[in-house]
Amino acid sequence: MTEPMMINLALAILFLPLLGFLVTLLFGKRIKSIYTFEIAIIILAFVGAVVLLFTKLSYYQNTDIVSQVSWINLGNVPLLGNTTIDIGILIDNISVLMIFVVTLISMLVHIFSIVYMEGDRLYNRYFAYLGIFTFSMTGIVFTHNMLMMYIFWELVGLSSYLLIGFWYEKKSASDAGKKAFIVNRVGDLGMLSGILLLYTTYHTFTFSQIFSQIAAGHFPLNSEFWLTVTGILLFCGAIGKSAQFPLHVWLPDAMEGPTPVSALIHAATMVAAGVYLVVRIFPLLTSGALMFIAVIGMLSAFIPATIALTQNDIKKVLAYSTISQLGYMVMGLGVGAYKFAFFHLITHAFFKALLFLGSGSVIHAMHHEQDITKMGGLRKKMPITYATFLIASLAISGIPLTSGFLSKDGILQGSFAFGSLTGYWIFAFVGFLVAMMTAFYMFRLLILTFHGEPRDHHKYEHAHESPFTMAMPLAVLAVLSIFIWYTPNPFNPEQGAILSNWIKTPQLVTPQDSRFNFMKSELPANVAVQQVTQNSEVMYSESYTQALEGAHIPSLLLSLTLAGLGILIAFSFYQWKKVDVDKLADSIKPLYKLSYNKWYFDEIYGAVFVGGTLLLSRALAWFDQYIVDGIVNGAATVTRAVSRFSGKFDNVVVDGMVNGTAYVSGFIGLIFRRFQTGKVQTYIVLVVFSLVILLFIFK
């Protein structure tokens, strides 16, 4: 397949879901089974993604394929100079791997939804919304510039709003949709600011052109500080989309949408878009931006993991788990474990989608019951769901022979190496601690849902294994959660083709970039890098590689020990009942309540931001009513008084003078009319009489 053919195939993959959306939406009320067209379209897009993946990695592995056209040419614009905007497609190893993940998960969710959503009055509309969401995500994956990235970014926000609030008749669902939309806009505002900074500096949105200008030493406002600011602003978009601290609060509420939507949006695609953004802009991130990203990722891994320990809603446990795992990826990017972070993005997409679809299978069987404390014993009734859920739980816990073990161990290894180089051990400490908590809360979820005796016998009696269209996606995702698809060596992901050959860490865009200068003085003496070069980046690269090799065995043993300990504690608490969980919760009640109430983030945000907004609104309403309206009404009162005075003055004085003049003139006219008789004799008498009077006056 030639490069132009690959571009055409990528365009077909991009626009096929849009076609499915339009057809399904327009004919949804007329043709009852139009949803099958949407499903066929997504299957076709997935087949195209497989062909594109195979062709790119087989024949063009070291070649980036780009096609672009000039979209807008405004000529010479004041302050901006020659202004042109290009749009285009970028096909590289990262994009073909990501599009495979997106289309595969979307296809499986479509198939799973056939039975799960059966009977819903907006059945066809649901599939149409899945189509527009898939179109939006493919646009993010294939774009070669920041402007298209932002356009499709906002389309993802719109389509996720439609899907989260799909059952809008429920207030909780409509509120969740609005919450997701508004919180994401906060992050997107920062991202837009970063994009504008890039464009005003470089007069282009294209990634490669921006990177080349930075490599030439051209920074925003001629300062590396502003390059750091730009990177952080762009990352704000990822904080929103990937539900990172402190904008993580929308994701658990988004579970109000249909469960297959949770698998599509909140496991594999939408929330992964933020991590994908950081992967794309990684070359322009400075040391300050990377450190900021690492800290946000660390907090986002730790806080939600502590919350997931005590939640009883099956989907909310998985929601907080998602935030925590995304935090892992972001932290991995921040500490330089670029390949492992993207690797975890891929593996997490499969096993987390499996967990969400597995929870959907359970909820469907339990007649929409989501409380795990009311379940139990379901492994006998649902063996396929249980087996696949177990595989996914092992994968997310980082147990060997699973994909999650490979990617999580790589991130932990990277944080361990980072700590050994810089002395910042906090990232490794939190990473290993979260690994133990993840294993605990996932097996707590597994045991309470599938093990033991049923706690709701009525629902248990009616529970049954899901039909083929729901079970088949579970089986596919379970198979993809096994190590063999990623590396022949289950204990060393570096030997796998997906890491060594397919995913390349981007070159740092400029030798002058000092992203790792803060580490330079902290390189340990036993790291033999002096003979390489004095360039701090090359020094760090060589040191980091050596540190990774040295960290492999310690991090491997430590992660296995902690994951095993987490599973053991879960079995001791909930399977073997060695510990009275209720008494333990009472003994640490403040901590338990902190976790159970989700660190009170919703209450704090409700009081500070929602309450603050309402308070500000009331203050502005008071100001408007009493100050602005007071001024307006006062001016109106004064105007009315002046008008009344003016009216009286006009009526009495002005009209009085005018009317008085008229009266006088009329009176004089009445007098003189007596003398105007028209008789000559009378006029002669009057003249004579007047002459006599004048003679008497002037004699």
Protein Blocks (a to p, Z undefined) as FASTA:
>chain_A
ZZklmmmmmmmmmmmmmmmmmmmmmmmmmmmklmmmmmmmmmmmmmmmmmmmmmmmmmmm
mbccdddddfbdgbjaehklpadddddddddfklmmmmmmmmmmmmmmmmmmmmmmgoia
klmmmmmmmmmmmmmmmmmmmpcbfklmmmmmmmmmmmmmmmmmmmmmbmklmmmmmmmm
mmmmmmmmmmmmmmmmmmmmnopabfklmmmmmmnopaghhiaklmmmmmmmmmmmmmmm
nopafklmmmmmmmmpcfklmmmmmmmmmmmmmmmmmmmmmmmpcfklmmmmmmmmmmmm
mmmmmmmmmpcbfklmmmmmmmmmmmmmmmmmmnopamlmmmmmmmmmmmmmmmmmmmmm
mmmmnoopabfklggjklmmmmmlmmmmmmmmmmmnopghiaklmmmmmmmmmmmmmmmm
nopamlmmmmmmmmmmmmmmmmmmmmmmmgcjdfblklmmmgccddfklmmmmmmmmmmm
pfklmocblkbmklpmklmmmmccdddfbfklcklmmmmmmpcfklcfklmpmcfklmmm
mmmmmmmmmmmmmmmmmmmmmmmmmmmmmmmmmmnopacfklmmmmmmmmmmmmmnonol
mmmmmmmmmmmmmmmmmmmmmmmmmmmmmmmmmmmmmmmmmmmmmmmmmmmmmmmmmmmm
mmmmmmmmmmmmmmmnopaklmmmmmmmmmmmmmmmmZZ
